[in-house]
């Protein structure tokens, strides 16, 4: 028992710099990768305890940005939240293909809302899609950006 306690004490950070580095390592190697693969229900549970888990980090800027990071074309590497700059094509589990611009303001938590075109070319907000129902997201080429073809 004493050997186990000595071993644990020896592995503890000795300085604040070491403590801060171990926290960053845990965030980079455990927390962020977990967010990339966790189901929406698990992410919502984590959001409830986010201050205890991640410190003062804003859940929208970390938890949900990291979760949406499983689809790199939806996020910007250095900015929190969804990237609204580019049109994307979203493929759902049912094979549905939706095209539009992510609306970061209306996309909350595990739901993605796209601003796309209806069958007559009018800009509309498409129904929200759960992160669990998305299988792929592809950024659209500038020449093909939101050309009005929406398979919804």
Secondary structure, 3 states (H helix, E strand, C coil): CHHHHHHHHHHCCCCHHHHHHHHHHHHHHHHHHHHHHCCHHHHHHHHHCHHHHHCCCCCCCCHHHHHHCCCHHHEECCEEEECCCCEEEEEECCCCEEEEEECCCCCCCCEECEEEECCCCCEEECCCEEHHHEEEEEECCHHHCCCCCCCC
